[in-house]
Every structure is written in structure tokens, then in C-alpha cells.
Amino acid sequence: MASAPHRSHLSGEERQRADGVTDERKQQVEPAVPVIWLLGKTGAGKTSLVRALTGEGEIGNGFAPGTRGAATHDFPANAPAVRFLDTRGLGEDGYDPSADIAAAQVSAQAILAVMRLDDPVQAPVAEILRKTKLPVLLVHTGADLVPDPGAQIRAKAHMTELIGRDLPSVTLSMPHEGLVTGLEALLDALDSFLPRAAAALRRADEARAFLAVRGLVLRYAAMAGATDIVPLAGLATVPAAQGAMLHALARKHKVDLTPARLGLLASAMGIGSLVRMGTGLLVRQGVKLVPVAGQTLGAAAAAGTSFATTYALGRAASAWLHGTAQGKAPDGATLRALYDQALKGARHASG
């Protein structure tokens, strides 16, 4: 068999075509904004699923329960990292889904097939899944409505029989009020074929987790700032407040903050960041010893900076603890970016 010509032997036009094919293949794997097709009957929980994944209460014009046509939702809206495509609920009287399905087959990179465990009539969805060549993840919703494990197994077996093949699946509980469960398993499964989309949705999940502990971080940041007004006292009180904050965050995230884990957190954030924090604290204490100006302006600046650095540390630590609790601690670059962003925001707020 003749071997393919080396790229250096190609003409300019041939090289351009080859690059186009390579780019096309990359797009087929996962484009810059991957499209996830939400497939299911009306009332299956597609809109609730997007709301649970993104944390957004309002999810765009036309994207609502009982959607009357295909609708899209970009997340985040201002700089999309993932796009959800919701086709109208299958099985509705007077609705021919052929055109919507054909368009979705072309534009989507994966399907989330949403099926309620308490709804055995899934033939319209199964028919599409039997024919599609796209990666499919079955999302069984309504686990809170069908709590019996045996009944859940029978419902899933029935759906597998309808589809005619085994497909990866996750089970979700999405009560109108109460804890949504199963999202982590969904993100794990999504990571296997759309890693960038899964990463974007994980960041949304982590951001929601931080909102739950933000008040705690603000309290410790205020404490650090207030105690850093007195000259030299901040050398002891600021690290003490930050240490207490880390342990309080660990309890909130249900993580045992051992010395070894503290070392991992320090390593992930980077020694440079921690050295800058320590050096900055020493400099602030020296400034406060300057007569008059240092004891007024210097003390106020020290308090503001200690507030900001403590808040930023809490923001980054919360992300690390959240990831650790899920078995997927974020990398150092992500933590440092969160720290820098939080530091900038806190300085602006306290300035």
C-alpha cells in the first residue's frame, strides 16, 4: 500500500486542503462551543436538567417547559462554553419532528436522552436512538418519583429493550424542592466524550458551591482585616483567621483537612503565591510603625489588603476543597486564576 505523502511534499493548495480536513476532524471531536442535544418527551425534565447543570433560573427566550419548537441555550451567555439544543417534546399531537431531528443530527456532538423512570411510553425517543451515530447518554430522571430500586431496574431494562442496545446511563433525582442528586455522575460520563463541556459545567457547579460558603469567607476576611489595624498584631491574627477559615471551609465541604492535604493545597496554589502573601503581611506591619501616616493610612491599607487576601484565599480554597470532595481537585492554574480574580474584586470592593 502506498504511504501518504509527507506534509512537506504537499503543494500549498494541497496543504491548505489537508489543514482543512484536520480542522474539520477536530470540530467533529469537540468544537469550540460543543452542542448537546436534549432529546426527550414533554415533561421529561430537560429544562430542569439545564437549570440544575448551569444554576441559571432563567434559561433563555423560548427555552421553557413545553417548548413549542427547537430552542438553544448558550452557557455562559456572554462567552459560551457549551450550547444546549432542545428540540420540541416528542410524541405531541400534530407535531412532525423530522426537520428538527435532521437539523439536530447535523449540529450536535452528543445527545442527552432524558427519560422519566415513571413513563414507560418512550417509543418516539427510542426510535431516534436506534438510528443515531452520535454519542448518547441516557439520563433517567424521576428517581425521587420511583424510589424502589427494583422498579428502577425494571424501568431501565424496558428502555434498553426499546432502544435495542445498551447505552451508558445515569439516574437523577430533581425534585421541585430539595437536593438534586446524580449530577456528578452525569458530568463524569459527559467528560468521556465532551471534556470541555463537562469542565465548563463543573465550574458552574463549583461556583454554586462557593455561593453557599461565601458568607463564611466574608466573615473571616472581615475578621482578618479588623485585627490587622493594630501594629504587629496582624502577624499573628491574620494567619490565625485564615487558618480558622480553612478549617471551617473544610467542614462545610466535608473534607478532613489533614496536614498532608494542607500541603497539597499549598502546592496547588504555588509557593510563589504564598510567599507573596507572607511578604506582603510583613511589609504592611512595618508601614504601620511609621509615626502618624503609617498609623492612619498605613493601618487602613493593611486592613483592606488583609481582607482582600483572606477572601481570595477562601475563594481558591473553596474550589480546591469542592474538587477534593468530588475526587477531582482543580489544577494550580485554575486555583491561581480564581485567587487573582477574587483578590482584584475584593480590593475594588474595599477600595
C-alpha positions as a Markdown table, in Angstrom:
| # | Residue | x | y | z |
|---|---|---|---|---|
| 1 | Met | 0.0 | 0.0 | 0.0 |
| 2 | Ala | 1.4 | 3.4 | -0.9 |
| 3 | Ser | 2.1 | 5.6 | 2.0 |
| 4 | Ala | 0.5 | 9.1 | 2.3 |
| 5 | Pro | 2.8 | 11.9 | 1.2 |
| 6 | His | 4.7 | 13.8 | 3.9 |
| 7 | Arg | 3.2 | 17.2 | 4.6 |
| 8 | Ser | 6.4 | 18.9 | 3.4 |
| 9 | His | 5.9 | 17.4 | 0.0 |
| 10 | Leu | 2.5 | 18.8 | -0.5 |
| 11 | Ser | 1.8 | 21.9 | -2.6 |
| 12 | Gly | 0.4 | 25.0 | -1.0 |
| 13 | Glu | -3.2 | 24.2 | -2.2 |
| 14 | Glu | -2.9 | 20.5 | -1.0 |
| 15 | Arg | -1.5 | 21.6 | 2.4 |
| 16 | Gln | -4.4 | 24.0 | 2.8 |
| 17 | Arg | -6.9 | 21.2 | 2.0 |
| 18 | Ala | -5.1 | 18.9 | 4.4 |
| 19 | Asp | -5.3 | 21.5 | 7.1 |
| 20 | Gly | -9.0 | 21.9 | 6.4 |
| 21 | Val | -9.6 | 18.2 | 6.9 |
| 22 | Thr | -7.6 | 18.3 | 10.1 |
| 23 | Asp | -9.7 | 21.2 | 11.4 |
| 24 | Glu | -12.9 | 19.5 | 10.4 |
| 25 | Arg | -11.9 | 16.4 | 12.3 |
| 26 | Lys | -11.1 | 18.5 | 15.4 |
| 27 | Gln | -14.5 | 20.1 | 15.1 |
| 28 | Gln | -16.2 | 16.7 | 14.9 |
| 29 | Val | -14.5 | 15.7 | 18.1 |
| 30 | Glu | -15.4 | 18.7 | 20.1 |
| 31 | Pro | -15.7 | 22.2 | 18.6 |
| 32 | Ala | -15.0 | 25.4 | 20.5 |
| 33 | Val | -18.7 | 25.6 | 21.5 |
| 34 | Pro | -19.9 | 21.9 | 21.7 |
| 35 | Val | -23.6 | 21.4 | 21.1 |
| 36 | Ile | -25.5 | 19.0 | 23.4 |
| 37 | Trp | -28.8 | 17.8 | 22.1 |
| 38 | Leu | -31.5 | 17.4 | 24.7 |
| 39 | Leu | -33.8 | 14.7 | 23.5 |
| 40 | Gly | -37.0 | 13.6 | 25.2 |
| 41 | Lys | -40.7 | 13.8 | 25.6 |
| 42 | Thr | -42.5 | 16.9 | 27.0 |
| 43 | Gly | -42.2 | 16.8 | 30.8 |
| 44 | Ala | -39.2 | 14.5 | 30.8 |
| 45 | Gly | -37.2 | 17.2 | 32.7 |
| 46 | Lys | -35.0 | 18.7 | 30.0 |
| 47 | Thr | -35.4 | 22.3 | 31.2 |
| 48 | Ser | -35.0 | 21.3 | 34.8 |
| 49 | Leu | -31.8 | 19.4 | 33.8 |
| 50 | Val | -30.3 | 22.5 | 32.2 |
| 51 | Arg | -31.2 | 24.6 | 35.2 |
| 52 | Ala | -29.6 | 22.1 | 37.5 |
| 53 | Leu | -26.4 | 21.9 | 35.4 |
| 54 | Thr | -26.0 | 25.7 | 34.9 |
| 55 | Gly | -27.5 | 27.1 | 38.0 |
| 56 | Glu | -29.5 | 29.6 | 36.0 |
| 57 | Gly | -33.0 | 30.2 | 37.0 |
| 58 | Glu | -33.9 | 31.8 | 33.6 |
| 59 | Ile | -32.6 | 29.9 | 30.6 |
| 60 | Gly | -33.3 | 32.0 | 27.6 |
| 61 | Asn | -36.1 | 33.1 | 25.3 |
| 62 | Gly | -38.3 | 30.2 | 24.2 |
| 63 | Phe | -36.4 | 27.7 | 26.3 |
| 64 | Ala | -39.1 | 26.7 | 28.8 |
| 65 | Pro | -41.3 | 23.8 | 29.8 |
| 66 | Gly | -43.5 | 22.9 | 26.8 |
| 67 | Thr | -41.1 | 24.4 | 24.3 |
| 68 | Arg | -43.0 | 24.8 | 21.0 |
| 69 | Gly | -40.0 | 24.5 | 18.7 |
| 70 | Ala | -36.3 | 23.9 | 18.8 |
| 71 | Ala | -34.5 | 26.3 | 21.1 |
| 72 | Thr | -30.9 | 26.8 | 22.2 |
| 73 | His | -29.3 | 28.0 | 25.4 |
| 74 | Asp | -25.7 | 29.2 | 25.5 |
| 75 | Phe | -23.8 | 28.8 | 28.7 |
| 76 | Pro | -22.4 | 31.2 | 29.8 |
| 77 | Ala | -24.5 | 33.6 | 27.7 |
| 78 | Asn | -21.7 | 36.2 | 27.2 |
| 79 | Ala | -18.9 | 33.7 | 26.4 |
| 80 | Pro | -20.4 | 30.3 | 25.5 |
| 81 | Ala | -18.5 | 27.2 | 26.5 |
| 82 | Val | -21.4 | 24.8 | 25.8 |
| 83 | Arg | -24.7 | 25.1 | 23.9 |
| 84 | Phe | -27.8 | 23.1 | 24.7 |
| 85 | Leu | -30.2 | 22.3 | 21.9 |
| 86 | Asp | -33.7 | 21.5 | 23.0 |
| 87 | Thr | -36.0 | 20.0 | 20.4 |
| 88 | Arg | -39.7 | 20.1 | 21.0 |
| 89 | Gly | -41.1 | 17.3 | 23.1 |
| 90 | Leu | -41.6 | 14.1 | 21.1 |
| 91 | Gly | -44.9 | 12.4 | 20.8 |
| 92 | Glu | -47.0 | 15.5 | 20.8 |
| 93 | Asp | -50.2 | 15.5 | 18.6 |
| 94 | Gly | -49.8 | 17.4 | 15.4 |
| 95 | Tyr | -46.0 | 17.7 | 15.6 |
| 96 | Asp | -43.8 | 16.3 | 12.9 |
| 97 | Pro | -40.2 | 16.3 | 14.4 |
| 98 | Ser | -38.5 | 15.3 | 11.2 |
| 99 | Ala | -37.0 | 18.7 | 10.3 |
| 100 | Asp | -35.9 | 19.4 | 13.9 |
| 101 | Ile | -34.3 | 16.0 | 14.3 |
| 102 | Ala | -32.4 | 16.2 | 10.9 |
| 103 | Ala | -31.0 | 19.6 | 11.9 |
| 104 | Ala | -30.0 | 18.4 | 15.4 |
| 105 | Gln | -28.3 | 15.3 | 14.0 |
| 106 | Val | -26.0 | 17.7 | 11.9 |
| 107 | Ser | -25.2 | 20.3 | 14.5 |
| 108 | Ala | -24.9 | 18.3 | 17.8 |
| 109 | Gln | -21.9 | 16.5 | 19.1 |
| 110 | Ala | -23.7 | 14.4 | 21.7 |
| 111 | Ile | -27.2 | 13.5 | 22.9 |
| 112 | Leu | -28.6 | 13.6 | 26.4 |
| 113 | Ala | -31.7 | 11.5 | 26.1 |
| 114 | Val | -33.9 | 12.4 | 29.0 |
| 115 | Met | -36.4 | 9.8 | 30.1 |
| 116 | Arg | -38.6 | 9.7 | 33.2 |
| 117 | Leu | -38.5 | 6.4 | 35.1 |
| 118 | Asp | -42.2 | 6.6 | 35.7 |
| 119 | Asp | -43.0 | 7.0 | 32.0 |
| 120 | Pro | -42.7 | 3.6 | 30.1 |
| 121 | Val | -44.0 | 5.1 | 26.8 |
| 122 | Gln | -40.6 | 6.0 | 25.2 |
| 123 | Ala | -41.0 | 4.6 | 21.6 |
| 124 | Pro | -40.5 | 8.1 | 19.9 |
| 125 | Val | -37.2 | 8.6 | 21.7 |
| 126 | Ala | -36.1 | 5.0 | 21.3 |
| 127 | Glu | -36.6 | 5.2 | 17.5 |
| 128 | Ile | -34.2 | 8.1 | 17.2 |
| 129 | Leu | -31.6 | 6.5 | 19.5 |
| 130 | Arg | -31.7 | 3.3 | 17.4 |
| 131 | Lys | -30.6 | 5.2 | 14.3 |
| 132 | Thr | -28.3 | 7.9 | 15.6 |
| 133 | Lys | -24.5 | 7.7 | 15.3 |
| 134 | Leu | -23.9 | 10.4 | 17.9 |
| 135 | Pro | -22.6 | 9.6 | 21.4 |
| 136 | Val | -25.6 | 9.1 | 23.7 |
| 137 | Leu | -26.0 | 9.3 | 27.4 |
| 138 | Leu | -29.3 | 8.2 | 28.8 |
| 139 | Val | -30.5 | 10.4 | 31.7 |
| 140 | His | -33.1 | 8.7 | 33.7 |
| 141 | Thr | -35.0 | 11.3 | 35.7 |
| 142 | Gly | -37.6 | 10.9 | 38.4 |
| 143 | Ala | -35.6 | 8.8 | 40.8 |
| 144 | Asp | -37.5 | 10.6 | 43.6 |
| 145 | Leu | -40.8 | 9.5 | 42.0 |
| 146 | Val | -39.7 | 5.9 | 41.7 |
| 147 | Pro | -37.7 | 5.3 | 44.9 |
| 148 | Asp | -37.9 | 1.5 | 44.7 |
| 149 | Pro | -34.6 | 0.1 | 43.3 |
| 150 | Gly | -36.3 | -2.9 | 41.8 |
| 151 | Ala | -38.8 | -0.7 | 40.0 |
| 152 | Gln | -35.9 | 1.5 | 38.7 |
| 153 | Ile | -34.1 | -1.6 | 37.3 |
| 154 | Arg | -37.2 | -2.8 | 35.5 |
| 155 | Ala | -37.9 | 0.6 | 34.0 |
| 156 | Lys | -34.3 | 0.9 | 32.7 |
| 157 | Ala | -34.4 | -2.7 | 31.3 |
| 158 | His | -37.6 | -1.8 | 29.5 |
| 159 | Met | -36.0 | 1.3 | 27.9 |
| 160 | Thr | -32.9 | -0.8 | 26.9 |
| 161 | Glu | -35.2 | -3.3 | 25.2 |
| 162 | Leu | -37.0 | -0.5 | 23.3 |
| 163 | Ile | -33.7 | 1.0 | 22.1 |
| 164 | Gly | -32.3 | -2.4 | 21.2 |
| 165 | Arg | -28.8 | -1.8 | 22.6 |
| 166 | Asp | -27.0 | -0.9 | 25.9 |
| 167 | Leu | -26.2 | 2.7 | 26.3 |
| 168 | Pro | -24.4 | 4.5 | 29.1 |
| 169 | Ser | -26.8 | 5.9 | 31.6 |
| 170 | Val | -27.1 | 8.0 | 34.8 |
| 171 | Thr | -30.0 | 8.4 | 37.2 |
| 172 | Leu | -31.1 | 11.7 | 38.5 |
| 173 | Ser | -33.5 | 13.0 | 41.2 |
| 174 | Met | -34.7 | 16.5 | 40.5 |
| 175 | Pro | -37.4 | 17.4 | 43.0 |
| 176 | His | -39.1 | 20.8 | 42.7 |
| 177 | Glu | -37.8 | 21.4 | 46.3 |
| 178 | Gly | -34.8 | 19.6 | 47.8 |
| 179 | Leu | -31.5 | 18.2 | 46.8 |
| 180 | Val | -30.7 | 17.4 | 43.2 |
| 181 | Thr | -28.7 | 14.1 | 43.0 |
| 182 | Gly | -26.8 | 12.4 | 40.2 |
| 183 | Leu | -25.2 | 15.4 | 38.5 |
| 184 | Glu | -21.7 | 14.4 | 39.4 |
| 185 | Ala | -22.2 | 11.0 | 37.7 |
| 186 | Leu | -23.6 | 12.8 | 34.6 |
| 187 | Leu | -20.6 | 15.1 | 34.4 |
| 188 | Asp | -18.2 | 12.1 | 34.8 |
| 189 | Ala | -20.0 | 10.4 | 31.9 |
| 190 | Leu | -20.0 | 13.6 | 29.8 |
| 191 | Asp | -16.3 | 14.0 | 30.4 |
| 192 | Ser | -15.6 | 10.9 | 28.4 |
| 193 | Phe | -16.8 | 12.4 | 25.1 |
| 194 | Leu | -17.1 | 16.1 | 25.6 |
| 195 | Pro | -14.4 | 17.0 | 28.2 |
| 196 | Arg | -14.5 | 20.8 | 27.6 |
| 197 | Ala | -18.3 | 20.9 | 28.0 |
| 198 | Ala | -18.0 | 18.8 | 31.2 |
| 199 | Ala | -15.3 | 21.2 | 32.5 |
| 200 | Ala | -17.4 | 24.2 | 31.9 |
| 201 | Leu | -20.4 | 22.7 | 33.7 |
| 202 | Arg | -18.2 | 21.6 | 36.6 |
| 203 | Arg | -17.0 | 25.2 | 37.0 |
| 204 | Ala | -20.7 | 26.2 | 37.3 |
| 205 | Asp | -21.3 | 23.5 | 39.9 |
| 206 | Glu | -18.3 | 24.7 | 41.9 |
| 207 | Ala | -19.4 | 28.4 | 41.7 |
| 208 | Arg | -22.8 | 27.4 | 43.1 |
| 209 | Ala | -21.0 | 25.6 | 45.9 |
| 210 | Phe | -19.0 | 28.7 | 46.7 |
| 211 | Leu | -22.1 | 30.8 | 47.0 |
| 212 | Ala | -23.2 | 28.6 | 49.8 |
| 213 | Val | -20.0 | 29.4 | 51.8 |
| 214 | Arg | -19.3 | 32.9 | 50.6 |
| 215 | Gly | -20.8 | 34.4 | 53.8 |
| 216 | Leu | -18.4 | 32.4 | 55.9 |
| 217 | Val | -15.4 | 33.5 | 53.8 |
| 218 | Leu | -16.5 | 37.2 | 54.1 |
| 219 | Arg | -16.8 | 36.9 | 57.9 |
| 220 | Tyr | -13.2 | 35.6 | 58.3 |
| 221 | Ala | -11.9 | 38.1 | 55.8 |
| 222 | Ala | -13.6 | 40.9 | 57.8 |
| 223 | Met | -12.0 | 39.5 | 60.9 |
| 224 | Ala | -8.6 | 39.4 | 59.4 |
| 225 | Gly | -8.9 | 43.0 | 58.2 |
| 226 | Ala | -10.2 | 44.3 | 61.5 |
| 227 | Thr | -7.4 | 42.7 | 63.5 |
| 228 | Asp | -4.7 | 43.9 | 61.1 |
| 229 | Ile | -5.2 | 47.6 | 62.1 |
| 230 | Val | -3.1 | 47.3 | 65.2 |
| 231 | Pro | 0.7 | 47.4 | 64.5 |
| 232 | Leu | 2.4 | 44.0 | 64.6 |
| 233 | Ala | -0.8 | 42.3 | 65.9 |
| 234 | Gly | -1.6 | 41.2 | 62.3 |
| 235 | Leu | 1.5 | 39.0 | 62.2 |
| 236 | Ala | -0.4 | 36.6 | 64.5 |
| 237 | Thr | -4.1 | 37.4 | 64.0 |
| 238 | Val | -4.3 | 37.3 | 60.2 |
| 239 | Pro | -2.7 | 33.8 | 59.8 |
| 240 | Ala | -4.9 | 32.6 | 62.7 |
| 241 | Ala | -8.1 | 33.9 | 61.0 |
| 242 | Gln | -7.0 | 32.4 | 57.7 |
| 243 | Gly | -6.3 | 29.0 | 59.3 |
| 244 | Ala | -9.6 | 29.0 | 61.1 |
| 245 | Met | -11.3 | 29.9 | 57.8 |
| 246 | Leu | -9.7 | 27.0 | 56.0 |
| 247 | His | -10.8 | 24.5 | 58.7 |
| 248 | Ala | -14.3 | 25.9 | 58.7 |
| 249 | Leu | -14.5 | 25.6 | 54.9 |
| 250 | Ala | -13.2 | 22.0 | 55.1 |
| 251 | Arg | -16.1 | 21.2 | 57.5 |
| 252 | Lys | -18.6 | 22.8 | 55.1 |
| 253 | His | -17.2 | 20.7 | 52.2 |
| 254 | Lys | -17.0 | 17.6 | 54.4 |
| 255 | Val | -13.2 | 17.2 | 53.8 |
| 256 | Asp | -10.8 | 16.2 | 56.6 |
| 257 | Leu | -8.1 | 18.9 | 56.4 |
| 258 | Thr | -5.1 | 17.0 | 57.4 |
| 259 | Pro | -1.5 | 18.4 | 57.3 |
| 260 | Ala | -0.9 | 16.4 | 54.2 |
| 261 | Arg | -3.9 | 18.0 | 52.5 |
| 262 | Leu | -2.9 | 21.5 | 53.6 |
| 263 | Gly | 0.4 | 20.7 | 51.9 |
| 264 | Leu | -1.4 | 19.7 | 48.7 |
| 265 | Leu | -3.4 | 22.9 | 48.7 |
| 266 | Ala | -0.2 | 25.0 | 49.2 |
| 267 | Ser | 1.5 | 23.1 | 46.4 |
| 268 | Ala | -1.5 | 23.6 | 44.1 |
| 269 | Met | -1.7 | 27.3 | 44.7 |
| 270 | Gly | 2.1 | 27.6 | 44.2 |
| 271 | Ile | 4.7 | 28.6 | 46.7 |
| 272 | Gly | 5.1 | 31.9 | 45.0 |
| 273 | Ser | 1.6 | 33.0 | 45.9 |
| 274 | Leu | 2.0 | 32.0 | 49.5 |
| 275 | Val | 5.4 | 33.8 | 49.7 |
| 276 | Arg | 3.9 | 36.9 | 48.3 |
| 277 | Met | 1.1 | 36.8 | 50.9 |
| 278 | Gly | 3.6 | 36.4 | 53.7 |
| 279 | Thr | 6.0 | 39.1 | 52.4 |
| 280 | Gly | 3.1 | 41.5 | 51.9 |
| 281 | Leu | 2.0 | 40.9 | 55.5 |
| 282 | Leu | 5.5 | 41.7 | 56.9 |
| 283 | Val | 5.6 | 44.9 | 54.8 |
| 284 | Arg | 2.2 | 46.0 | 56.0 |
| 285 | Gln | 3.3 | 45.6 | 59.6 |
| 286 | Gly | 6.4 | 47.7 | 59.0 |
| 287 | Val | 4.4 | 50.5 | 57.4 |
| 288 | Lys | 2.1 | 50.7 | 60.3 |
| 289 | Leu | 5.1 | 51.6 | 62.6 |
| 290 | Val | 5.7 | 54.8 | 60.7 |
| 291 | Pro | 4.5 | 57.7 | 63.0 |
| 292 | Val | 1.2 | 59.4 | 62.2 |
| 293 | Ala | 0.8 | 58.5 | 58.5 |
| 294 | Gly | 1.7 | 54.8 | 59.0 |
| 295 | Gln | -0.7 | 54.6 | 61.9 |
| 296 | Thr | -3.6 | 56.0 | 59.9 |
| 297 | Leu | -3.3 | 55.5 | 56.2 |
| 298 | Gly | -1.0 | 52.5 | 56.6 |
| 299 | Ala | -3.3 | 50.8 | 59.1 |
| 300 | Ala | -6.3 | 51.3 | 56.8 |
| 301 | Ala | -4.4 | 50.0 | 53.8 |
| 302 | Ala | -3.2 | 47.0 | 55.8 |
| 303 | Ala | -6.7 | 46.2 | 56.9 |
| 304 | Gly | -8.0 | 46.4 | 53.3 |
| 305 | Thr | -5.3 | 44.2 | 51.9 |
| 306 | Ser | -5.7 | 41.6 | 54.7 |
| 307 | Phe | -9.4 | 41.5 | 53.9 |
| 308 | Ala | -8.8 | 41.0 | 50.2 |
| 309 | Thr | -6.0 | 38.4 | 50.5 |
| 310 | Thr | -8.1 | 36.4 | 53.0 |
| 311 | Tyr | -11.1 | 36.5 | 50.8 |
| 312 | Ala | -9.1 | 35.4 | 47.8 |
| 313 | Leu | -7.5 | 32.6 | 49.7 |
| 314 | Gly | -11.0 | 31.5 | 50.8 |
| 315 | Arg | -12.3 | 31.6 | 47.2 |
| 316 | Ala | -9.4 | 29.4 | 45.9 |
| 317 | Ala | -9.5 | 27.1 | 48.9 |
| 318 | Ser | -13.2 | 26.5 | 48.5 |
| 319 | Ala | -12.7 | 25.5 | 44.9 |
| 320 | Trp | -9.9 | 23.1 | 45.9 |
| 321 | Leu | -12.0 | 21.6 | 48.7 |
| 322 | His | -15.0 | 21.2 | 46.5 |
| 323 | Gly | -12.9 | 19.4 | 43.9 |
| 324 | Thr | -11.2 | 17.2 | 46.6 |
| 325 | Ala | -14.6 | 16.2 | 48.0 |
| 326 | Gln | -15.6 | 15.1 | 44.4 |
| 327 | Gly | -12.3 | 13.3 | 43.8 |
| 328 | Lys | -11.2 | 15.9 | 41.2 |
| 329 | Ala | -9.2 | 18.7 | 42.7 |
| 330 | Pro | -8.6 | 21.6 | 40.3 |
| 331 | Asp | -5.1 | 22.3 | 38.9 |
| 332 | Gly | -2.8 | 25.0 | 40.1 |
| 333 | Ala | -3.5 | 27.3 | 37.1 |
| 334 | Thr | -7.3 | 27.3 | 37.9 |
| 335 | Leu | -6.7 | 28.0 | 41.6 |
| 336 | Arg | -4.3 | 30.8 | 40.9 |
| 337 | Ala | -6.7 | 32.4 | 38.4 |
| 338 | Leu | -9.6 | 32.2 | 41.0 |
| 339 | Tyr | -7.3 | 33.7 | 43.6 |
| 340 | Asp | -6.2 | 36.6 | 41.4 |
| 341 | Gln | -9.8 | 37.3 | 40.2 |
| 342 | Ala | -11.1 | 37.2 | 43.8 |
| 343 | Leu | -8.2 | 39.4 | 45.0 |
| 344 | Lys | -8.9 | 42.0 | 42.3 |
| 345 | Gly | -12.6 | 42.0 | 43.1 |
| 346 | Ala | -12.1 | 42.3 | 46.9 |
| 347 | Arg | -9.6 | 45.1 | 46.5 |
| 348 | His | -12.0 | 47.0 | 44.3 |
| 349 | Ala | -14.9 | 46.5 | 46.8 |
| 350 | Ser | -12.8 | 47.5 | 49.8 |
| 351 | Gly | -11.1 | 50.4 | 48.0 |
